[in-house]
């Protein structure tokens, strides 16, 4: 009986030892896997740090180059500014010298402004008050000494250029118009200086008519005229300024009618 019990005890001890060994083996394998995972994470972090260092170095290099380029541009601009200031001083000196030797040209300027004002008043009623006001301002500024005679002459010449440009200009504008005795803001379709149409905010369209050298805003009542005028405004709104258009016969010819 004693022998059998000892064998049983040895068997139990052996089985227990095997069980502990198995647990130890599993624990060791788990620990090894955990260590390997940690090592992989550490290597990934080191790799990311290296990448960030490279990106930072590249960014810093880019900033340095950009700063250098900006400084070079600033230096060039400062040089250009100095040259411009020198040129302005030179031109101012020349103008002063010329101005002292030039005769009084105010009468010529006043005559030119008066002739142009007469043309504006007789021409199509396009921004008439605004254009006359600009001419009057030249006269007042010249009288008050706010501008030189040379400047006034240049502004007068530019006003003549604008007047010539308006004779060829086709486009949409806005201005106050007087319709049936009432002043209204309207869109204006100007065809050079020979035709002028309008469209009010209350959906009325019409044209400028000339009678005895007087310009009148006429509301269109014929269906065909309304359709053609609306089509013109739509085309100009879409930047279409060339092509075939059918329009009411409303030519504004100086000296006619």
VEXDREN-287270 format. One line per 2 residues: number of its first residue (from 1); their letters; for each residue x, y, z of C-alpha. Coordinates in steps of 0.001 Angstrom, whole numbers, padded with zeros to 6 digits. Each point is the difference from the previous one (the first is absolute). Example, Ala and Ser with C-alpha at 12.3 -4.5 7.8 and 13.67 -1.06 7.14 Angstrom:
% residues 2
1) AS) 012300:-004500:007800  001370:003440:-000660
//
This chain:
% residues 257
1) XX) 000000:000000:000000  002828:002324:000838
3) XX) 001655:-000605:-003353  -003161:000770:-001926
5) XX) -000541:003228:001927  003536:001158:-000693
7) XX) -000461:-000644:-003713  -003211:001993:000012
9) XX) 001722:002854:001859  002886:-000006:-002503
11) XX) -002502:000079:-002854  -001804:003008:001480
13) XX) 003270:001850:000553  001077:-000691:-003578
15) XX) -003302:001206:-001416  000185:003148:002136
17) XX) 003515:000674:-001197  -001093:-000379:-003596
19) XX) -002902:002415:000597  002278:002619:001532
21) XX) 002470:-000341:-002874  -002770:000516:-002518
23) XX) -001189:003140:001792  003535:001306:000198
25) XX) 000483:-000632:-003716  -003226:001857:-000902
27) XX) 000933:002906:002277  003472:000220:-001532
29) XX) -001393:-000032:-003559  -002495:002727:000872
31) XX) 002738:002090:001558  002221:-000481:-003054
33) XX) -002818:001087:-002316  -000684:003043:002180
35) XX) 003695:000927:-000027  000142:-000413:-003780
37) XX) -003064:002203:-000388  001511:002670:002263
39) XX) 003258:-000179:-001947  -001923:000430:-003259
41) XX) -001877:002999:001432  003267:001554:001164
43) XX) 001575:-000475:-003430  -003069:001527:-001658
45) XX) 000242:003009:002331  003708:000418:-000762
47) XX) -000782:-000207:-003724  -002769:002604:000387
49) XX) 002353:002258:001970  002604:-000283:-002771
51) XX) -002628:000837:-002621  -001156:003008:002006
53) XX) 003602:001170:000364  000500:-000235:-003763
55) XX) -003278:001838:-000665  000925:002679:002550
57) XX) 003440:000458:-001563  -001551:000271:-003468
59) XX) -002565:002503:001261  002641:002093:001734
61) XX) 002095:-000036:-003165  -003034:001161:-001982
63) XX) -000609:002808:002516  003626:001091:-000215
65) XX) -000175:000106:-003798  -003293:001895:000130
67) XX) 001396:002542:002457  003042:000475:-002211
69) XX) -002211:000489:-003069  -002241:002481:001846
71) XX) 003031:001978:001155  001298:000097:-003581
73) XX) -003403:001228:-001249  -000119:002645:002735
75) XX) 003447:001208:-000997  -001051:000185:-003651
77) XX) -003180:001911:000893  001948:002408:002186
79) XX) 002403:000600:-002866  -002895:000555:-002422
81) XX) -001635:002370:002489  003176:002040:000317
83) XX) 000334:000204:-003792  -003658:001005:-000313
85) XX) 000397:002693:002625  003065:001307:-001814
87) XX) -001886:000024:-003298  -002972:001781:001588
89) XX) 002301:002618:001473  001629:000455:-003405
91) XX) -003361:000303:-001787  -001309:002421:002639
93) XX) 003083:002148:-000454  -000422:-000048:-003789
95) XX) -003691:000886:000262  000817:002871:002299
97) XX) 002564:001274:-002471  -002388:-000416:-002927
99) XX) -002895:001523:001929  001940:003150:000696
101) XX) 000697:000461:-003701  -003436:-000881:-001356
103) XX) -002431:002805:-000697  -003435:000126:001567
105) XX) -002151:-002621:-001720  -003084:000393:002193
107) XX) -002025:001715:-002765  000688:-002926:-002340
109) XX) -001094:-002480:002673  -003193:001929:000790
111) XX) -000889:000187:-003694  000583:-003738:-000452
113) XX) -002111:-000828:003073  -002817:002273:-001170
115) XX) -000083:-001601:-003454  -000039:-003490:001477
117) XX) -002751:000926:002476  -002083:001265:-002920
119) XX) 000497:-003329:-001791  -000999:-001964:003102
121) XX) -003182:002041:000419  -000928:-000443:-003658
123) XX) 000875:-003704:-000129  -002000:-003000:001136
125) XX) -001203:000237:003615  002545:-002471:001353
127) XX) 001260:000935:003498  -000202:003621:-001080
129) XX) 000070:001542:003483  002894:-002188:001078
131) XX) 002077:000858:-003071  -000727:003728:000263
133) XX) 000888:-000140:003694  003403:-001497:-000838
135) XX) 000716:002842:-002438  -001093:002608:002513
137) XX) 002284:-001539:002624  003013:000495:-002291
139) XX) -000890:003682:-000314  -000474:000462:003751
141) XX) 003184:-001888:000930  001974:002051:-002504
143) XX) -001487:003248:001297  000739:-000913:003641
145) XX) 003543:-001072:-000815  -000652:-003609:001030
147) XX) 001440:-001197:-003324  002574:001477:-002362
149) XX) -000787:001231:-003491  001795:-003049:-001404
151) XX) -002132:-002323:002129  -003176:001795:-001032
153) XX) 001003:-000299:-003660  000655:-003728:000415
155) XX) -003390:-000518:001692  -001743:001964:-002750
157) XX) 001706:-002107:-002648  -001077:-003169:001850
159) XX) -003583:001311:000060  000075:000388:-003777
161) XX) 001314:-003566:-000281  -002903:-001207:002154
163) XX) -002472:001854:-002193  001428:-001700:-003096
165) XX) -000063:-003399:001742  -003678:000412:000877
167) XX) -000867:000400:-003690  001191:-003591:-000604
169) XX) -000802:-001632:003340  -002800:-002589:000200
171) XX) -001083:-001253:003402  -002307:-000018:003011
173) XX) -000059:002784:002578  -002237:001455:002713
175) XX) -001200:003571:000369  -002964:002149:000949
177) XX) -002511:000564:-002805  -003072:002194:-000197
179) XX) -003041:-001904:-001242  -003333:001779:-000265
181) XX) 001242:002675:002384  001226:-002471:002619
183) XX) 003664:-000672:000789  000885:-003711:000181
185) XX) 003116:-002128:000246  000313:-002137:-003113
187) XX) 002344:-002240:-001916  001361:001614:-003135
189) XX) 001018:-001783:-003193  002153:002413:-001956
191) XX) 000878:-000641:-003632  002848:002409:-000534
193) XX) -001515:003477:-000297  -002747:-000913:-002482
195) XX) -002453:-002062:002089  -000961:-000219:003639
197) XX) -002517:-002326:001665  -001176:-000341:003594
199) XX) -001583:-002585:002309  -001542:001104:003296
201) XX) -000312:-002007:003209  -003767:-000327:-000586
203) XX) 000646:-001932:-003241  -000631:002829:-002411
205) XX) 002282:000327:-003006  000397:002713:-002563
207) XX) 002335:002235:-001934  001321:003531:-000209
209) XX) -001599:002094:-002720  001321:003274:-001418
211) XX) -002398:002741:-001017  001166:003541:-000798
213) XX) 003334:-000697:001712  -001838:-001074:003188
215) XX) 000400:-003529:001327  -003011:-001824:001460
217) XX) -000335:-003429:001612  -002820:-001870:-001740
219) XX) -001568:-003175:001445  -000352:-002698:-002672
221) XX) -003587:-001156:-000562  000298:-002151:-003126
223) XX) 000534:-003704:000776  002720:-000344:-002635
225) XX) 001892:003006:001344  -000189:-001348:003564
227) XX) 001235:-003427:-001100  002920:001451:-001955
229) XX) 001079:002305:002837  -000185:-002800:002576
231) XX) 002076:-002206:-002314  002615:002762:-000257
233) XX) 000266:000322:003794  000305:-003790:000368
235) XX) 002777:-000124:-002590  001972:002841:001591
237) XX) -000450:-001598:003423  001698:-003096:-001450
239) XX) 002839:002143:-001407  -001240:-000518:-003578
241) XX) 000778:003242:-001833  000218:-001189:-003592
243) XX) -002533:-001712:-002207  -003290:000718:-001717
245) XX) -002579:001926:002052  -003405:001312:-001026
247) XX) -000675:003282:001787  -002548:002826:-000196
249) XX) 001033:002813:-002323  001151:002461:002655
251) XX) 003181:001446:-001490  001226:003083:001838
253) XX) 001570:002195:-002660  001182:003498:000857
255) XX) -001631:002661:-002098  -002852:-002316:-001087
257) X) -003685:000445:000865
//
